[in-house]
């Protein structure tokens, strides 16, 4: 998923400049709904990051990454958490501190 999101964002950025098309895109109701959905998702994931991470600087870095990179940062955070698991650990350890 991480690789697919990176590919999608990079290839779309090469084809289309979001900032040049913002006036048009901002007028589309689905674009506004998508942005609200995006920020709701960032909020939920950031709450999990705050639960997992005790260092305030790390929390701030992840907030910036989540807002700037969206799903790419979300997937990266989940992958990091998965790679931190020791053999035999499961979902309980994944979701706990």
Z-matrix of the N, CA and C atoms (Angstrom, degrees):
N
C 1 1.435
C 2 1.532 1 109.79
N 3 1.336 2 116.23 1 -42.87
C 4 1.459 3 121.41 2 179.67
C 5 1.535 4 110.70 3 -58.00
N 6 1.311 5 116.17 4 -48.42
C 7 1.469 6 120.82 5 -178.88
C 8 1.523 7 110.21 6 -64.29
N 9 1.329 8 117.38 7 -42.61
C 10 1.467 9 121.02 8 179.65
C 11 1.530 10 110.90 9 -61.80
N 12 1.323 11 117.95 10 -43.23
C 13 1.465 12 120.80 11 179.93
C 14 1.534 13 110.49 12 -65.47
N 15 1.323 14 117.05 13 -40.66
C 16 1.471 15 120.05 14 176.98
C 17 1.523 16 110.28 15 -60.70
N 18 1.329 17 116.38 16 -47.12
C 19 1.461 18 120.79 17 179.00
C 20 1.532 19 111.04 18 -60.21
N 21 1.318 20 117.16 19 -46.63
C 22 1.459 21 121.66 20 -177.69
C 23 1.527 22 111.28 21 -61.88
N 24 1.310 23 117.01 22 -46.36
C 25 1.466 24 120.44 23 -178.99
C 26 1.528 25 110.88 24 -66.23
N 27 1.309 26 117.68 25 -44.11
C 28 1.466 27 120.69 26 -178.86
C 29 1.522 28 110.74 27 -65.82
N 30 1.330 29 117.86 28 -48.15
C 31 1.464 30 119.70 29 -178.20
C 32 1.532 31 111.56 30 -65.68
N 33 1.317 32 118.00 31 -37.58
C 34 1.461 33 120.76 32 177.17
C 35 1.524 34 110.69 33 -67.40
N 36 1.322 35 117.30 34 -39.59
C 37 1.466 36 120.68 35 178.63
C 38 1.520 37 112.07 36 -63.77
N 39 1.323 38 116.89 37 -34.48
C 40 1.460 39 120.98 38 177.83
C 41 1.529 40 110.50 39 -68.30
N 42 1.333 41 116.88 40 -39.05
C 43 1.462 42 121.86 41 -177.62
C 44 1.522 43 113.91 42 -79.71
N 45 1.336 44 117.14 43 -30.94
C 46 1.453 45 119.97 44 -169.48
C 47 1.521 46 111.03 45 -145.54
N 48 1.329 47 116.59 46 134.88
C 49 1.459 48 121.66 47 178.59
C 50 1.529 49 108.86 48 -95.51
N 51 1.312 50 116.73 49 111.25
C 52 1.462 51 121.93 50 -178.28
C 53 1.522 52 111.70 51 -58.08
N 54 1.322 53 117.29 52 -40.04
C 55 1.459 54 120.52 53 -175.42
C 56 1.527 55 112.13 54 -70.15
N 57 1.328 56 117.15 55 -32.19
C 58 1.467 57 120.31 56 177.18
C 59 1.525 58 111.05 57 -72.77
N 60 1.332 59 117.63 58 -28.95
C 61 1.457 60 122.06 59 -176.00
C 62 1.527 61 112.68 60 -100.55
N 63 1.339 62 117.88 61 5.55
C 64 1.457 63 120.71 62 -172.99
C 65 1.525 64 113.42 63 -59.67
N 66 1.348 65 118.58 64 -41.64
C 67 1.466 66 120.19 65 -178.69
C 68 1.528 67 110.75 66 -58.30
N 69 1.328 68 116.16 67 -43.09
C 70 1.467 69 119.80 68 177.88
C 71 1.525 70 111.45 69 -68.68
N 72 1.321 71 116.49 70 -49.10
C 73 1.463 72 120.27 71 -176.96
C 74 1.526 73 111.85 72 -64.17
N 75 1.318 74 117.20 73 -38.44
C 76 1.458 75 121.08 74 -179.83
C 77 1.520 76 113.56 75 -64.81
N 78 1.314 77 116.31 76 -20.00
C 79 1.463 78 119.67 77 179.90
C 80 1.534 79 112.73 78 -85.24
N 81 1.314 80 117.59 79 -9.40
C 82 1.469 81 122.00 80 -178.34
C 83 1.533 82 108.94 81 -86.32
N 84 1.342 83 118.33 82 123.22
C 85 1.473 84 119.99 83 -179.49
C 86 1.528 85 113.62 84 -55.17
N 87 1.336 86 118.02 85 -37.38
C 88 1.460 87 119.79 86 -179.77
C 89 1.523 88 111.92 87 -67.14
N 90 1.301 89 117.23 88 -29.89
C 91 1.473 90 119.69 89 176.80
C 92 1.525 91 109.97 90 -67.28
N 93 1.322 92 116.54 91 -42.81
C 94 1.470 93 119.54 92 177.44
C 95 1.520 94 110.57 93 -63.65
N 96 1.329 95 117.14 94 -41.84
C 97 1.469 96 120.66 95 178.37
C 98 1.528 97 110.39 96 -63.43
N 99 1.310 98 116.48 97 -39.51
C 100 1.464 99 121.05 98 179.33
C 101 1.521 100 110.92 99 -63.98
N 102 1.331 101 116.93 100 -40.34
C 103 1.464 102 119.44 101 177.84
C 104 1.518 103 111.92 102 -65.70
N 105 1.328 104 117.67 103 -42.02
C 106 1.467 105 120.45 104 176.51
C 107 1.531 106 109.89 105 -61.51
N 108 1.323 107 116.58 106 -42.03
C 109 1.460 108 121.34 107 178.04
C 110 1.525 109 110.40 108 -62.19
N 111 1.323 110 116.86 109 -43.36
C 112 1.455 111 122.18 110 179.97
C 113 1.531 112 111.02 111 -59.40
N 114 1.334 113 116.46 112 -48.95
C 115 1.459 114 119.01 113 -177.17
C 116 1.532 115 112.56 114 -71.33
N 117 1.317 116 117.73 115 -29.39
C 118 1.468 117 119.83 116 173.41
C 119 1.525 118 109.42 117 -65.63
N 120 1.319 119 116.67 118 -42.23
C 121 1.461 120 122.06 119 177.93
C 122 1.527 121 110.98 120 -63.31
N 123 1.325 122 117.19 121 -44.98
C 124 1.466 123 121.37 122 178.01
C 125 1.525 124 110.18 123 -59.20
N 126 1.325 125 117.40 124 -41.62
C 127 1.464 126 121.42 125 -179.66
C 128 1.521 127 110.98 126 -61.26
N 129 1.328 128 116.90 127 -47.13
C 130 1.473 129 120.76 128 -179.14
C 131 1.523 130 110.83 129 -63.31
N 132 1.314 131 116.74 130 -46.39
C 133 1.461 132 119.94 131 -179.07
C 134 1.529 133 110.33 132 -66.45
N 135 1.342 134 116.83 133 -38.76
C 136 1.456 135 119.38 134 179.04
C 137 1.530 136 111.66 135 -65.21
N 138 1.317 137 118.09 136 -34.16
C 139 1.469 138 120.28 137 175.72
C 140 1.528 139 110.39 138 -62.10
N 141 1.335 140 116.63 139 -38.84
C 142 1.463 141 120.80 140 176.54
C 143 1.535 142 109.96 141 -65.90
N 144 1.334 143 116.71 142 -41.90
C 145 1.463 144 120.71 143 177.46
C 146 1.525 145 109.89 144 -59.57
N 147 1.323 146 116.92 145 -43.86
C 148 1.477 147 120.65 146 179.28
C 149 1.522 148 111.38 147 -62.58
N 150 1.320 149 117.00 148 -36.22
C 151 1.465 150 121.35 149 177.15
C 152 1.534 151 110.51 150 -66.90
N 153 1.326 152 116.21 151 -42.88
C 154 1.467 153 120.93 152 -174.98
C 155 1.530 154 113.09 153 -78.19
N 156 1.317 155 117.21 154 -36.20
C 157 1.461 156 121.83 155 -172.64
C 158 1.530 157 110.55 156 -103.70
N 159 1.318 158 116.85 157 127.31
C 160 1.463 159 119.95 158 -179.33
C 161 1.528 160 112.56 159 -92.51
N 162 1.314 161 117.54 160 -21.62
C 163 1.457 162 122.32 161 -178.42
C 164 1.526 163 110.25 162 -80.40
N 165 1.329 164 117.31 163 121.89
C 166 1.465 165 121.88 164 -177.22
C 167 1.528 166 111.91 165 -62.74
N 168 1.332 167 117.15 166 -36.01
C 169 1.468 168 120.07 167 178.96
C 170 1.527 169 110.89 168 -63.94
N 171 1.324 170 116.53 169 -41.35
C 172 1.467 171 120.78 170 177.95
C 173 1.532 172 109.56 171 -63.65
N 174 1.318 173 117.42 172 -41.08
C 175 1.462 174 121.25 173 177.94
C 176 1.525 175 111.08 174 -60.15
N 177 1.321 176 116.43 175 -44.81
C 178 1.471 177 120.59 176 -179.21
C 179 1.525 178 110.58 177 -64.66
N 180 1.328 179 116.84 178 -42.95
C 181 1.470 180 120.47 179 178.06
C 182 1.525 181 110.19 180 -59.30
N 183 1.333 182 117.11 181 -45.20
C 184 1.461 183 119.74 182 -180.00
C 185 1.523 184 111.98 183 -66.94
N 186 1.311 185 118.10 184 -35.08
C 187 1.464 186 119.94 185 176.03
C 188 1.524 187 110.40 186 -61.83
N 189 1.319 188 116.46 187 -45.89
C 190 1.468 189 120.34 188 178.55
C 191 1.527 190 110.67 189 -61.67
N 192 1.327 191 116.58 190 -44.73
C 193 1.465 192 120.35 191 179.32
C 194 1.527 193 111.80 192 -63.07
N 195 1.329 194 116.96 193 -42.13
C 196 1.466 195 120.33 194 179.77
C 197 1.523 196 111.42 195 -63.73
N 198 1.318 197 117.10 196 -43.02
C 199 1.465 198 120.12 197 -179.76
C 200 1.530 199 110.75 198 -69.85
N 201 1.319 200 117.19 199 -40.31
C 202 1.462 201 120.67 200 -176.38
C 203 1.523 202 113.48 201 -78.22
N 204 1.329 203 116.90 202 -35.60
C 205 1.464 204 120.18 203 -172.28
C 206 1.525 205 114.76 204 -113.24
N 207 1.321 206 117.75 205 -10.95
C 208 1.461 207 121.00 206 176.62
C 209 1.515 208 113.75 207 59.28
N 210 1.328 209 115.57 208 -124.20
C 211 1.468 210 121.99 209 -175.68
C 212 1.521 211 113.05 210 -61.71
N 213 1.315 212 117.04 211 -29.44
C 214 1.463 213 119.69 212 178.09
C 215 1.531 214 109.21 213 -61.83
N 216 1.323 215 116.95 214 -47.00
C 217 1.462 216 120.55 215 178.94
C 218 1.522 217 111.26 216 -68.03
N 219 1.328 218 117.19 217 -39.26
C 220 1.474 219 120.51 218 178.08
C 221 1.520 220 110.63 219 -59.27
N 222 1.323 221 116.05 220 -48.05
C 223 1.467 222 120.33 221 179.60
C 224 1.525 223 110.79 222 -63.97
N 225 1.324 224 116.83 223 -40.27
C 226 1.472 225 120.04 224 179.30
C 227 1.523 226 110.69 225 -62.45
N 228 1.335 227 117.23 226 -42.97
C 229 1.468 228 119.67 227 -179.22
C 230 1.533 229 110.55 228 -63.75
N 231 1.317 230 116.88 229 -43.92
C 232 1.466 231 120.70 230 179.00
C 233 1.529 232 109.97 231 -62.80
N 234 1.327 233 117.40 232 -43.57
C 235 1.466 234 120.05 233 178.59
C 236 1.529 235 111.40 234 -61.32
N 237 1.314 236 117.04 235 -42.52
C 238 1.470 237 120.36 236 178.08
C 239 1.523 238 110.06 237 -60.25
N 240 1.325 239 116.53 238 -44.02
C 241 1.470 240 120.07 239 179.48
C 242 1.528 241 110.82 240 -63.72
N 243 1.324 242 117.15 241 -39.15
C 244 1.463 243 120.45 242 178.75
C 245 1.527 244 111.17 243 -66.27
N 246 1.336 245 117.58 244 -41.91
C 247 1.462 246 120.62 245 179.94
C 248 1.524 247 112.36 246 -69.18
N 249 1.326 248 117.67 247 -21.39
C 250 1.471 249 121.18 248 177.27
C 251 1.528 250 112.74 249 -76.42
N 252 1.326 251 117.19 250 -17.51
C 253 1.464 252 120.30 251 -179.54
C 254 1.524 253 110.49 252 -66.07
N 255 1.308 254 115.47 253 140.62
C 256 1.461 255 121.24 254 175.64
C 257 1.530 256 108.15 255 -87.86
N 258 1.320 257 117.70 256 159.09
C 259 1.465 258 119.86 257 177.70
C 260 1.533 259 110.81 258 -54.52
N 261 1.310 260 116.02 259 133.83
C 262 1.461 261 121.24 260 179.28
C 263 1.518 262 113.55 261 92.40
N 264 1.332 263 118.41 262 -14.16
C 265 1.463 264 120.35 263 177.63
C 266 1.522 265 109.38 264 -80.76
N 267 1.315 266 115.23 265 152.48
C 268 1.459 267 119.96 266 -176.41
C 269 1.524 268 112.66 267 -132.35
N 270 1.314 269 114.89 268 -149.45
C 271 1.464 270 121.48 269 -176.28
C 272 1.523 271 113.23 270 -61.39
N 273 1.329 272 116.44 271 -36.17
C 274 1.461 273 119.70 272 179.97
C 275 1.528 274 110.39 273 -58.51
N 276 1.309 275 116.90 274 -47.88
C 277 1.464 276 121.87 275 179.67
C 278 1.537 277 111.05 276 -70.33
N 279 1.322 278 115.49 277 -33.56
C 280 1.468 279 120.66 278 179.23
C 281 1.525 280 111.19 279 -61.06
N 282 1.322 281 116.72 280 -43.08
C 283 1.462 282 120.97 281 -176.32
C 284 1.526 283 113.63 282 -87.66
N 285 1.331 284 118.10 283 -20.19
C 286 1.459 285 120.86 284 179.30
C 287 1.516 286 111.16 285 -86.32
N 288 1.317 287 114.82 286 168.07
C 289 1.478 288 120.43 287 179.15
C 290 1.497 289 110.75 288 -68.37
